[in-house]
Amino acid sequence: MKATHPLTPYRLAVASRTVAATLGGYALAATSTAALSLLLHPPLDRVEAVMTATLLSWIIYAMAIGWTFFARTAWLAWAGVLLPALALGAAVYGPPWWGIAA
């Protein structure tokens, strides 16, 4: 019987990418929905802006899932999903903290 130790790092990397795709992709989709709805609000009505942002977030979520399995390493997969989510979160939730009216 062969030892399965060489497969353990591979399985952990796949599990890490799966978690990055589900949780990190959801975080990216949620923050992009908030940012896009604020960005689209002046030219569109509020309901249309939120609906358009929600529909576009499904595309962003699918792209995030693709990115996590396309990235060269699991660290790059996490960075490619969480860094844009943090940047969008700072853009959406940051202005009230900085004293700027959105």
Backbone as a ProteinNet text record, in pm:
[ID]
protein_1_A
[PRIMARY]
MKATHPLTPYRLAVASRTVAATLGGYALAATSTAALSLLLHPPLDRVEAVMTATLLSWIIYAMAIGWTFFARTAWLAWAGVLLPALALGAAVYGPPWWGIAA
[TERTIARY]
83.2	0	87.8	54.7	134	96.2	194.1	167.8	96.8	3.8	-72.8	-21.7	94.2	147.2	175.5	224	247.7	118.4	4.9	-120.7	-178.9	-132.6	-189.5	-172	-54.8	-45.6	-133.6	-145.9	-231.6	-377.6	-419.4	-558.5	-585.4	-489	-505.2	-510.9	-432.7	-436	-569.8	-624.1	-755.6	-864.3	-854.2	-952.2	-943.3	-821.5	-803.6	-860.6	-840	-895.7	-1048.8	-1102.7	-1247.8	-1307.9	-1243.3	-1290.3	-1272.5	-1163.2	-1142.1	-1246.9	-1284.2	-1385.1	-1521.6	-1557.7	-1691.2	-1699.7	-1616	-1624.9	-1565	-1447.2	-1385.4	-1461.7	-1512.4	-1593.2	-1722.1	-1782.6	-1903.3	-1874.2	-1762.3	-1725.4	-1700.1	-1633.7	-1608.8	-1737.9	-1828.6	-1956.9	-2041.2	-2039.7	-2119.3	-2067.2	-1935.8	-1881.3	-1892.2	-1882.7	-1899.4	-2044.4	-2138.7	-2279.1	-2302.3	-2247.1	-2263.6	-2197.1	-2075.8	-2004.3	-2072.3	-2115.8	-2182	-2317.6	-2389.3	-2518.7	-2501.6	-2396.1	-2368.5	-2319	-2243.3	-2190.5	-2300	-2393.4	-2498.6	-2620.2	-2624.4	-2742.7	-2770.4	-2673.5	-2710.9	-2770.9	-2716.7	-2780.9	-2909.1	-2924.2	-3041.2	-3121.4	-3246.6	-3324.3	-3260.6	-3296.5	-3234.8	-3260.2	-3384.5	-3417.8	-3346.3	-3341.7	-3273.7	-3123.7	-3066.1	-2922.9	-2889.4	-2971.4	-2946	-2967.3	-3069.7	-3095.9	-2984.3	-2938.8	-2829.4	-2701.2	-2672.8	-2552.8	-2560.5	-2678.3	-2695.1	-2674.3	-2727.9	-2708.9	-2562.7	-2495.2	-2353.3	-2267.2	-2313.1	-2233.4	-2226.8	-2325.8	-2318.8	-2205	-2182.7	-2070.2	-1938.3	-1933.4	-1812	-1784.9	-1890.3	-1874.9	-1821.4	-1872.8	-1823.8	-1678.4	-1643	-1504	-1411.9	-1458.8	-1378.5	-1356	-1458.6	-1442.8	-1342.3	-1353.5	-1256.5	-1115.4	-1101.7	-969	-905.2	-982.8	-922.8	-865	-923.2	-867.7	-771.4	-765.1	-670.6	-537.6	-539	-418.4	-311.1	-188	-75.8	-62.3	-86	-77.8	-205	-223.6	-340.6	-329	-206.7	-187.4	-230.6	-196.7	-240.1	-390.6	-449.2	-594.6	-663.4	-612.5	-669.5	-646.6	-526.3	-496.1	-578.9	-599.4	-675.6	-822.6	-872	-1013	-1031.1	-945.3	-965.3	-916.3	-809.9	-761.5	-860.4	-919.8	-1023.7	-1147.1	-1180.7	-1295.1	-1267.4	-1146.5	-1110.2	-1105.2	-1056.6	-1051.8	-1192.6	-1281	-1418.4	-1490.1	-1463.3	-1521.9	-1475.1	-1348.3	-1297.6	-1358.9	-1384	-1445.9	-1592.2	-1660.2	-1802.2	-1820.5	-1750.8	-1772.2	-1673.1	-1571.2	-1469.1	-1510.9	-1584.2	-1615.1	-1682.5	-1778.9	-1833.1	-1728.6	-1635.5	-1529.9	-1433.1	-1414.3	-1320.4	-1386.1	-1516.7	-1585.8	-1632.6	-1643.9	-1689.5	-1831	-1920.2	-2057.2	-2063.1	-2115.4	-2124.3	-2250.3
-117.8	0	124.2	219	340.7	441.5	518.5	625.9	740.8	801.4	911.9	1048.2	1053.2	1180.1	1281.1	1243.4	1344.3	1410.5	1344.2	1402.2	1503	1501.6	1589.9	1737.8	1786.9	1929	1966.3	1876.8	1903.3	1914.6	1825.9	1828.8	1953.3	1994	2116.4	2239.5	2239.7	2351.8	2359.3	2245.4	2243.5	2286.1	2240.5	2281.5	2431.6	2485	2628.2	2708.8	2662.5	2731.3	2723.8	2612.4	2598.7	2695.8	2708.5	2804.7	2947.5	2973.4	3105.4	3136.7	3036.2	3058.2	3085.4	3011.6	3029.2	3151.8	3159.2	3270.2	3399.1	3389	3508.4	3561.6	3470.6	3513.5	3579	3527.6	3589.5	3728.1	3742.4	3873.7	3973.1	3927.4	4015.3	4052.7	3957.1	3986	4080.9	4062.6	4149.4	4292.5	4307.8	4443.9	4509.1	4430.1	4489.3	4528.7	4455	4494.4	4628.1	4645.3	4771.3	4886.4	4863	4969.9	5005.4	4903.7	4931.1	4997.4	4960.8	5025.5	5172.4	5205.6	5346.5	5419.7	5351	5412.4	5433.9	5341.8	5349.5	5429.5	5473.5	5542	5676.7	5762.6	5889.9	5874.8	5792.7	5786	5701.8	5607.7	5520.7	5546.9	5499.7	5503.1	5409	5425.4	5346.2	5196.6	5159.9	5018.4	4959.9	5032.4	4983.4	4971.8	5064.2	5057.7	4934.8	4906.9	4790.3	4661.2	4657.4	4536	4512	4618	4603.5	4560	4618.1	4580.4	4436.4	4391.6	4253.4	4156.1	4188.7	4101.3	4098.1	4212	4214.6	4141.6	4135.8	4067.3	3917.5	3859.9	3717.8	3692	3784.3	3771.4	3784.8	3878.8	3898.3	3775.3	3716.6	3596	3480	3464.5	3358	3382	3507.6	3538.8	3514	3540.8	3514.5	3364.7	3286	3140.5	3091.9	3143.2	3105.7	3146.8	3265.4	3313.3	3225.2	3180.9	3103.6	2971.4	2913.9	2789.6	2812.1	2934.9	2967.3	3017.5	3070.3	3127	3019.7	3064	2970.9	2903.8	2979.7	2923.3	2958	2890.3	2918.2	3056.8	3101.3	3234.9	3342.2	3324.9	3421.1	3416.3	3300	3288.8	3369.2	3353.9	3431.1	3580.4	3617.2	3759.6	3819.4	3745.2	3796.8	3813.7	3750.8	3764.4	3862	3853.9	3935.1	4078.9	4102	4239.6	4330.1	4286.2	4371.1	4386.5	4281.9	4292.7	4393.7	4393.7	4491.5	4633.3	4647	4779.4	4832.3	4748.3	4791.5	4818.4	4738.2	4763.4	4894.8	4927	5056	5171.6	5150.7	5255.9	5277.4	5170.2	5181.8	5231	5169.1	5199.3	5300.5	5335.4	5426.6	5571.4	5627.5	5771	5817.1	5743.8	5792.6	5795	5700	5699.1	5813.6	5855.1	5962.5	6099.8	6104.2	6231.9	6286.1	6201.3	6243.7	6191.6	6276.8	6234.5	6166.2	6044.4	5970.8	6009.7
0	0	0	-88.4	-99.9	8.3	46.1	141.5	70	136.7	76.9	120.3	180	228.4	118.1	1.5	-102.1	-152.9	-137.7	-182.7	-84.1	38.4	140.1	106.5	65.3	29.5	-89.3	-185	-299.6	-257.1	-171	-123.9	-40.5	40.6	118.2	27.3	-79.2	-172.6	-244.9	-282.9	-348.8	-250.7	-126.1	-25.3	1.5	5.6	26.8	-89.2	-210.3	-327.1	-328	-281.5	-275.8	-175	-60.8	39.2	-12.2	-81.1	-138.4	-244.3	-322	-425.4	-364.7	-261.1	-204.7	-114.7	-14.7	80.8	26.2	-33.2	-90.2	-209.9	-292.6	-406.4	-362.4	-255.6	-202.5	-146.8	-76.7	-23.3	-136.3	-241.7	-355.4	-425.9	-441.6	-506.6	-421.6	-291.1	-204.3	-203.2	-192.9	-192.3	-329.2	-435	-567.6	-591.9	-535.9	-546.4	-477.2	-359	-287	-362.2	-412.3	-482.6	-614.5	-688.1	-815.9	-797.2	-692.4	-670.8	-634.4	-560.5	-532.5	-656.6	-739.1	-860.5	-964.6	-974.4	-1074.8	-1030.4	-904.3	-854.5	-922	-946.6	-1010.9	-1151.3	-1240.7	-1372.6	-1375.2	-1282.2	-1278.7	-1151.9	-1152.1	-1027.9	-927.4	-800.6	-695	-713.6	-745.7	-761.3	-882.9	-992.5	-1112.1	-1089.9	-1015.1	-986.5	-902.8	-802.7	-717.1	-795	-878.2	-957.1	-1058.3	-1124.2	-1220.3	-1150.5	-1035.2	-960.1	-913.1	-873.2	-829.2	-944.1	-1060.4	-1176.2	-1220.3	-1213.6	-1249.8	-1147.3	-1023.5	-921.8	-946.1	-1013.3	-1048.2	-1145.6	-1237.3	-1330.5	-1255	-1162.6	-1082.2	-995.8	-941.9	-860	-943.8	-1064.4	-1152.9	-1192.1	-1215.4	-1248.7	-1129.3	-1008.9	-889.3	-870.4	-896.2	-886.4	-989.8	-1111.4	-1213.9	-1177.7	-1118	-1081.4	-974.8	-877.1	-769	-818.2	-922.1	-974	-1090	-1140.5	-1246.8	-1190.7	-1070.4	-1009.7	-992	-995.3	-989	-853	-746.9	-612	-535.6	-424.2	-340.4	-275.8	-246.6	-190	-288.7	-415.3	-517	-537.3	-521.3	-532.4	-422.4	-299.6	-189.2	-208.6	-250.5	-269.2	-381.3	-486.8	-600.1	-571.8	-467.3	-432.2	-315.5	-215.8	-96.7	-111	-184.8	-198.9	-272.6	-383.4	-443.6	-354.2	-278.5	-187.9	-76.8	-24.5	77.3	21	-102	-163.9	-189.6	-239.5	-262.2	-130.5	-29.6	101.4	160.8	141.3	189.2	110.9	-17.8	-98.2	-60.7	-21.8	12.8	155.7	250.3	391.3	446.9	370.5	419.1	431.5	334.9	342.7	471.1	529.5	657.1	768.5	763.8	866.2	846.3	721.2	691.7	699.9	727.8	738.9	605.6	503.8	372	351.5	305.7	279.8	143.2	140.9	14.9	-61.2
[MASK]
++++++++++++++++++++++++++++++++++++++++++++++++++++++++++++++++++++++++++++++++++++++++++++++++++++++

